[in-house]
Amino acid sequence: MVIDYGQMVKENIEGHSDFNIKEDWYTGRKMGLSAVIRCYGEERWIGTCIESCLPLYDEVLVTLTDVEGDRTEEIIKSFHSSKLRILRYPFKINKKYIKHPMQNVSYRKNCYSVHQFSYYTNWGLSHTRYSHVSSRWDADHILRPEYATKKFHDFVVSKANVRVRGCNVVTPDFHILSRQNPYQTFHVRFAKVHPYLYFTGNSDDATYYGLPQLLSLKHWHHFPVQQTLGIFNRLMLRDARVSDPIFFHTKFLKIREKNLSVKDKFHTGISEEDLKGTPTVLLPGEKISYTIPDCVFKTPDDYLS
């Protein structure tokens, strides 16, 4: 296998050909917006997540890893929506770094194993059908009603990429933010599909390459095409940032509900930095005045009844 730093890795080293990524995965797409929800045991919030964001997207693709006793799949199917698709991913995601057996390359510059988080993410990305994607719309993200609109949809598909952030809530009534970490940092969560859009690395902080983050000069010699695209998009005003938080993030509620430790962090979207200050991150901070959708108070049983 030859690893090209400027391209998505499309063949896994384990030889699971059914889970290779097609060379032309980015072609023949209809104008619209797809979401990829990466799911590994998200029974608690998946129903709320889907109910909140389904009006925004033309397609919601859920990639499922197996968790015994979890009802995530049943909750997804309860929506009976033609927009929803489910794909199973039968491999365990390994949070340890996986070295290539034949080449001495940094784990952050490739993702060639089916057990790497980035390969899993890229595989899901490659199965979407629309011109713009959100590959980092996670099962614990709850879209604010103000953004579940055609107006915001059309804004997103008019841009090359859009950076947004969310509110880190710490109380079940969704009125109070974390004192230590009230808002997420800005991430590119909506992007126009192109051949150089992919994730790399093997952590929950996997990075989009081919987007404006790569204006950092230390990467230019590895990613000349992406750099050119990033600069072009900036000059053409096709990159956007939405300052208003567009979603609620329930990662700190997960800590409360499950009494999570660092050992569990990989399956929650919670970083060691988040947990380092526990219980400081769980302390109530400022009150928010955003509209709270009714679906945040639903339970898994509500979707299955």
N, C-alpha and C positions, 0 to 999 in steps of 0.2 A: 504494500500500500504506500503510495506517495502522498505525503501530507502537504497540501498547498495552503499556506496561511491566508490566502486571499479568497478561499472558497469554503463552503460548508463541507465537512466530512460526510460522505454519503454511504460508506460501507463500514460496517462494524467489524472489529477484529475477531469476534467470536464466530463469524460465518453464518449468522442468522439472516439468510438472504431475504426472508419475508419481511424483515425489518430494516432493510436497506432503504435509503432515500432516493427517489427518482431524480435523475439528472435534470429533468425539465420541470421540477416540482413547482416552479414559480410562473409557469406559462399558462395561457388560456383561461385567465381568471375574469369573472364578471366584476363590474364595478360594485363595490359594497364593502361591508365590514364584518370580519370574522373574529371570534374570540376563541382562544384555547384555554380551557380551565384544566390545569394539571391537578389530578385528584389522587390522594393516597389516604383514604380514611377520613372523609370530610362530612360524615353524616350530620353533624351538628349544624353546619352553616350552608351546606350546598343548596338546599331548597331556597333559603333566603337570598343567596347569591344569584341564583338563576332567575328568580322572580323579579329581582331588582334590575337586572341588566338585559333580560331577554328583549324588552322593547327597543333597546338601542341597536342590537346586532341583527344582521341578516342571517347569521349562522353562529351557533354556539357548539363548539366541538369539545367534548369532555374526554380526556385521556385518563383511563382508570388503571391504577395498579391495585392488586388484590390485597385486601385487608380482611381477615377472617371476622365474621360476625357483624360487618359494617353494612348499613342499608343505603349507602350512597346511590347505588345503581337504581334501586327501587324508587327512591325519591326523584331522581332525574326522569325516569320513565313516567312518573305520575303527572308530568306536565302535558303529555300527549301533544307536543309541539313539533311541527315539521322543521322548525329551525334547529332543533336539538339533535346532535349525533353523539354516539358513544363509541370510542375505540378502546380496546383493552391492550394494556402493555404488561406482559407477563413476567417482566424481569425485575428483580430487586434493585432498587437504586442504592448504590454504595457511596457513602459520603467520604470514603477514603480515596486518596488520589490514586489513579490507575496509570501506571507507566506503560508506554508502548514497548512490546518485547523486542522490536527490531530497531527502533529509532530513539535517540536521546532527545526528546522534545519536551518542553514544559507542558504540564497539564493545562495551563491557562491558555495555551495557544492551539489547542485542538480538543476534540471530543469524539473519540473513535470507539468507545465501548458502549454496549447497550446498557451497562450498569452506571454510566455517567449521567448526571443530571442534565447536562447540556445536550447530549445525544437524544435523550428522552424528549427534551423540549423541542429540539430541531425536528424530530420525527413527527411530533404533533403539529408543528408549524407547517410542515410539508404537506399535510393532509387537509389543510384549509382550502377554501374554494373562491374566496373573494380577493379583491385587489388590495385591501388594507386589512391588517391583522392586529390583534392584541394578544400577544403570546404570553403576557405576564398578568393576565386577569385571573387571579387566584380564587379558590373556593371560599376564602374568608374576606373577599372584597364585596362590599354591598354598595351598589351605585346609588347616589342621591337622585331622587325623582327629577330634580331640575335638569339632569343630564341624560335621562332616559328618553330623549326626544329626537325627532327627525332633524331639528335644527343642529343639534350637536353632532349627530351622525354625518350630516352633510359637511359640517365644518371639518371633521376628522378626515373624510375622504378627499377633501380639497387640499390637504397638506401632505408633505413627504413623511413627517413624523410629528407627534404631539407628546410633550412631556406633561405629566400630571402628578398629583400627590393625593394622599388620603389622610383622614383623621384617625389617630390611634385612640379609640375609646377604651375606657377602663371600668365603666359601670354598665350594668345590664339595661339601664334606661336610655343609654346612648346619648346622654346629655353632658358627660364629663370626659375630658381628655386626660391623657397621661401627663402628669406634672413634668416628668423628666424628658419625655419624648412625645410631645403632643401631635406632631405631624410627620408624615413620611417625607423623605427627601424627594426631589423631582426625579422621575424615571420616565424613559420613553416607553409608554404602554400602548401607543397606537403608531403603526408604521406602514408605509406603502411597501408592498412586496417587491423585492428585486433579487437578483442572484447572489448579492453579497450581504444579504440580511441573514444573520444566524447568531446562535449563542455559542460561547466558548467557556471553558473552565469547568469546574466540578463542584460548585457550591450553590447555595440558594441565592447568591448574589451574582449569578451568571450575567454576562454582559452582552449587549447587542454590539456587534461590530458592523461597520458599514453605516453608522449613524454619527451624529455630530460629536459624540464623546471622543471620537478618534481624531479630533482636531489637535489633540495632544501630540506634540512633535515626536515623542519617544516611540510612537507607533508608525510613523509615516513610511518607513522603509519596508514594513511588513504589509501595509495596507494602502498602496497607492490609489487603487480604484475607489475604495471607500472614502479616502481623504478627498478625492476629487468630487465625489458625490456630495459629501458633507459640505464642502465649501460652496458648491453650486446651489445646493438647497438653501443655505444661509443667504446667499446673494439674491436668490429669487424669492425670498421671504416664504419659503415652503416649510420652514420649521416653526413650531409654535409651542408656547408654554402657557398653561392655564394656571393662574395663581390660586384661584379658588379651589379648595380641596373638593374633588368630585366624588369621593367614595369614603365609606366608613371601613376601617380595618379592624378586625376582631382578634388580632394575634395576642393582645394582652388579656382579653377575655378568656382565651384558650389557656393561658397560664393559670388564671383563677380557677377555671372549671376543671382542669386536669392536674393541677399542681405539678406542672411540667418542670423538668430539669434540663440541663445542657444536653444530656444524653438524648432527649427527645426533640431537640430543636430542629433537626433537618426535616422532619415531617410536619412542621408547623409554619415555616416561613419566619421563624424567630432566630435571630443571630445570637452569638455568644455575647456581643456587646449589649443586646437587649436584656439578656439575663444577668449580666454582670452586676447591674444595679438593682436586681430584684431583692426586696420588694419595692425599691424606690420607684421603678417604672410603673408600679401599680397604684401609686399614690394619686389621688384626684388632683387635677389642676384646674384649668379654666373651664368655664361652662360654655357650651356652644349653643347657637341659636338656629342651626340648620333644621330644615324639615326632616323629621324622623319618619321613614316609611313604616307602615303597619307591619310589613313582613319581618322586621327585625325581632318582633315579639312572637313569631311562630316557632314551633318546635318541629322536629322530624315527624312526630306523630300527626301533626296537623296536615302535613303533605301526604301522608299515607292513609288518612282516615277516609 
